Amino acid sequence: MLRNGLEPWHLLVVAIMVILLFGSKKLPEAARGLGKSMRILKSEAKAMKEEGNVAESVPVHPTAVHTSTESLAATNTEPPAPAH
């Protein structure tokens, strides 16, 4: 009786139950929504992968950031004028 576990008529019963539960008008909408979500997920994953490759290919030297902050501090050496 349980030789395969899932036989073709089991799938037929599940399909009929889904159609009865959700209705024939909601199923195409759900399929479109699922497809749209999958496309968005794939595009976001691809963008993250490409972003990771760009970040690895362009190394940032730590002294470049330090030097720019020193130059900003050097240009603003005068204390602010007191407010009257």
N, C-alpha and C positions, 0 to 999 in steps of 0.2 A: 504494500500500500504506500509506503513512504520511500520508494526506491530512488527518486530524483529530487524530491522535496518540492520543486516548483514545476508544475506541468503547464502546458499551454492553456488549458481551461481555467487555471488559477488566474492567469493574466487577463483572460477574458472577463472573469468575474470582477477583478479589480478595476478594469477599464469601464465596465458598466456602472460600478459603484461611483467612480469619479465623475462620470457624466451625469448621473442622477444627483450627486451631491452638489456639484458646482454649476451644472446646466451647460447647455451647448453654446450659449452666448458668452459665457465668462471664460471658457477654455482658450479661445484664440487670443483674447486680451491677456490672459496669464502667460501664454506662450510668447507673445510679443514683448511683454514686460521682462520675462526671463531672458530672452535673447538680447534685449537692450542692456540689461544689467551685465550680461556676460561680455558684451562688446566694450562697455565702459571699464570693466575689471581688467580685460586684456590690454586696453590702451593705457591704463594707469600703470599696470605692471611693466609694460614696455617702456614707458616714460621713466619709471624709477630705475629700471635696468640701465637705460641710456644715461641717466643722470649720474648713476654710480660709476659708469665707465668714464665720463667726462671728469668727474672729481678725482679719479685715480690717475688720469693722464696729465692733469695740470696740478703739480704739487705747489703748495704755498709755502714760501720760506718764512720761518717764524720771525726773523729780524726785519722783514719788510713791514710788518704791522707795527712793530716796536719803533722803527725809524719814523714812520708817519706820525705816530703819537708824540714822539720827541720833537719833531719839527713844528707841530701845532703848539706844543708847550713853549718852544723857543720864540715863536712869533708873538705870543701874548705874555711878555715879561713885565709890562707895566701894571701896577695894581689899579683896580678900578677907582675912578674919581668918587670922593665921598658925596653923598646926596645931602643937599641943604634943605 
